[in-house]
């Protein structure tokens, strides 16, 4: 069909719009110049094409609490990587002669009931908490996105079946469900990851389904159908990218609850096994000494609190940054 | 005599509003009810009616966004309604849609260049290395600088976005384009530009349009023939001149009287319809317009309230469905 053939020879770039023509500032966009030509885009009159991530970063920076949280989380991540090599003492070395010592110059956070250095153990515990948090959220996110996307996009009985199963999981308190799973799977940190990941699937499935239900009503999704795209391509290219901001926020907040759940399982003695250091486990084992030596609980407790708080504040900041209406200018 | 490009035969689309527990249909919304008309190659057929009369539903059935409840869509003699999904999708290429809302019909996460290129890439309409040239060509064809292609939709005005939407439709190299109120979301000053563009493109690419609008003023400029819809039914079809000079259906007369007059000295008699549009859910027997008809009294013995009038050709090419006309009955 010749009429559709491009007059531009293959390989040569389409001719640039005539130079020197500059759109009048007062002219509405989309208007043609009097001679019928297209006004040249003047970079000085319009903002540069904004990368949405750049825009998000700018707005996140303006949020003091979120920025501090981000720096703190980066610091935690660094500790998780190099922590075990920089601890002043071996975090699993006992020294009964030196047990339950209050904080001092030798032991900044004091020692616990077995004489282990709490400062070293808190640092070593960072790796466990962050790894479990990230892995559990990754599991929950992957499965949750798939289930939520399919349920939201397909609708009908597929939606009903998937979401009713999610409702059933939500009807049991998540920590109880995690404990039950641990009972079935056995003790151990790897099982804790699986358990925490599985119990938080419904949250993600729900949030993804919800945003997909609203996104798929958009005309651009209909337009994608009209130009003959397949359903999977429409989900991946047109629906999910527009749900991304919601998912990122949810995942950030999800890490904090995963860290908390890890600590809870550790506290109950179901997570990491001694003598490995883990914040929740440290709390659980030291709780008998709360009046005698409160520092044994104070420092691991503070580590948990600070980490959870940081992820929560970052999540809140991200939500504001990704929501154009709430964006701080 | 040339063959019609598109023939609609007794096309209907009903939506089930309510089902009983056992799945029996309790009430039905008749969005489009027994619609028949032809579109000749190269012509612009205007479809007019107020909000909710089903005109958009007609467009969506043509581009396979809705599946007709009954009736046939004959495209170049092939019945599209009977085709299996895969075969049906092949005709997407020939029939394209331009959306009403240029703000909702472009994916905010994709560059406008990608939006236009995607149909070409996914449907493999051109070899990979030719896609870029074609996109540039299409941008120029719709009056946009090809330099804009790496920008995101939010950087454009409504008129420019609509041009992108038109370029996306053109990317499929269609023969028929359904324009679903393409200018009603635009400023009046930009409306004319887009209408002129559509007229130019129809000459350049030999396009046929089904032009959907809610008022007769826009349609007057672009259409060759006009169909007037009221509550899912076609009440009058005529060549444009006939319809504007000699409207036969009371509803058409009312619509015509609603066109603003530009000359303040010119007097016009405005026909004000009383009452609300009756609900398309489980409509009463009889003419759909009977409840608001101001001319009904002139026809005491007519079946207005008991029987649906059929479209009858009262003069060459001029069809009307009203018992008040002596030829109908």
Boltz contact constraints between the chains, C-beta under 6 A:
constraints:
  - contact:
      token1: [A, 3]
      token2: [B, 205]
      max_distance: 6.0
  - contact:
      token1: [A, 4]
      token2: [B, 173]
      max_distance: 6.0
  - contact:
      token1: [A, 6]
      token2: [B, 133]
      max_distance: 6.0
  - contact:
      token1: [A, 6]
      token2: [B, 134]
      max_distance: 6.0
  - contact:
      token1: [A, 6]
      token2: [B, 137]
      max_distance: 6.0
  - contact:
      token1: [A, 8]
      token2: [B, 133]
      max_distance: 6.0
  - contact:
      token1: [A, 8]
      token2: [B, 137]
      max_distance: 6.0
  - contact:
      token1: [A, 14]
      token2: [B, 136]
      max_distance: 6.0
  - contact:
      token1: [A, 14]
      token2: [B, 146]
      max_distance: 6.0
  - contact:
      token1: [A, 17]
      token2: [B, 145]
      max_distance: 6.0
  - contact:
      token1: [A, 29]
      token2: [B, 157]
      max_distance: 6.0
  - contact:
      token1: [A, 29]
      token2: [B, 160]
      max_distance: 6.0
  - contact:
      token1: [A, 30]
      token2: [B, 157]
      max_distance: 6.0
  - contact:
      token1: [A, 30]
      token2: [B, 159]
      max_distance: 6.0
  - contact:
      token1: [A, 30]
      token2: [B, 160]
      max_distance: 6.0
  - contact:
      token1: [A, 30]
      token2: [B, 190]
      max_distance: 6.0
  - contact:
      token1: [A, 38]
      token2: [B, 145]
      max_distance: 6.0
  - contact:
      token1: [A, 49]
      token2: [B, 151]
      max_distance: 6.0
  - contact:
      token1: [A, 218]
      token2: [B, 104]
      max_distance: 6.0
  - contact:
      token1: [A, 219]
      token2: [B, 99]
      max_distance: 6.0
  - contact:
      token1: [A, 219]
      token2: [B, 101]
      max_distance: 6.0
  - contact:
      token1: [A, 219]
      token2: [B, 104]
      max_distance: 6.0
  - contact:
      token1: [A, 219]
      token2: [B, 105]
      max_distance: 6.0
  - contact:
      token1: [A, 220]
      token2: [B, 105]
      max_distance: 6.0
  - contact:
      token1: [A, 220]
      token2: [B, 106]
      max_distance: 6.0
  - contact:
      token1: [A, 220]
      token2: [B, 107]
      max_distance: 6.0
  - contact:
      token1: [A, 222]
      token2: [B, 65]
      max_distance: 6.0
  - contact:
      token1: [A, 223]
      token2: [B, 105]
      max_distance: 6.0
  - contact:
      token1: [A, 226]
      token2: [B, 63]
      max_distance: 6.0
  - contact:
      token1: [A, 226]
      token2: [B, 97]
      max_distance: 6.0
  - contact:
      token1: [A, 227]
      token2: [B, 119]
      max_distance: 6.0
  - contact:
      token1: [A, 227]
      token2: [B, 172]
      max_distance: 6.0
  - contact:
      token1: [A, 228]
      token2: [B, 89]
      max_distance: 6.0
  - contact:
      token1: [A, 228]
      token2: [B, 92]
      max_distance: 6.0
  - contact:
      token1: [A, 228]
      token2: [B, 123]
      max_distance: 6.0
  - contact:
      token1: [A, 229]
      token2: [B, 122]
      max_distance: 6.0
  - contact:
      token1: [A, 238]
      token2: [B, 107]
      max_distance: 6.0
  - contact:
      token1: [A, 241]
      token2: [B, 109]
      max_distance: 6.0
  - contact:
      token1: [A, 242]
      token2: [B, 109]
      max_distance: 6.0
